[in-house]
């Protein structure tokens, strides 16, 4: 199984820590965000990873070289211009499609570098496969400024965001639940053939468009697991106590 780590962001919320380094190399209890994420993936027997880079990209390349890629096969997708989540994934499509026809059937994981969790990736992949989903998103019932809306069958049907927190529906549903996305996806490679967006775009844009056309974009309820957004300075201290192999694995 393969994975992509989204690590190209500027890390503006973490300034001044990111004034002289990429957010992927910010320390949390003596370990970088990138090391934590790669260790999580390796714990689930994932050995092939692509990482997108932009902000202080050469520092990440040198870090991987010094650490011998953490005993994994790692490729890097350099973005001269930040492409956002959707554009970044689309640029890296070759990595997931280089071994057809097997690659078309094998889901992969997309993981933000600035989140830490105990979410069971095996259970999530199993849920995705059993439901023949196009994409499966780890979500929780917690407060956020941007919600995704799901119906009773856990299918994506809209979003809620902005100051007014208005619902935007792409599919009709009598009953919806707003849930917070956790920055971890399981995706079927057939998604790439359906991504008609170009350039800089959020993958959520693709998900909403595809959900509107009837594709299965599902929620994986991860309420029972620990999760923390490492993109905020206040959370780094809170998360430090969890950044230990025995906790994260």
Secondary structure, DSSP 8 states (H G I E B T S, - for coil): -EEEEE--S--GGGTTTTSSS-GGG-EETTEEHHHHHHHHHHHTT--EEEEEE-TTHHHHHHHHHHTGGGGSEEEEEE-SS--HHHHHHHHTHHHHHTTTTHHHH--EEEEETTEEE---HHHHHHHHHHTT-SEEEEEESS--SSEEEE-TTSBEEEEEETTTTEEEESS--SS-EEEEEEEEEEE-GGGGGG----SS--HHHHHHHHHHTT--EEEEE-TTS-EEETTSHHHHHHHHTT-SHHHH-
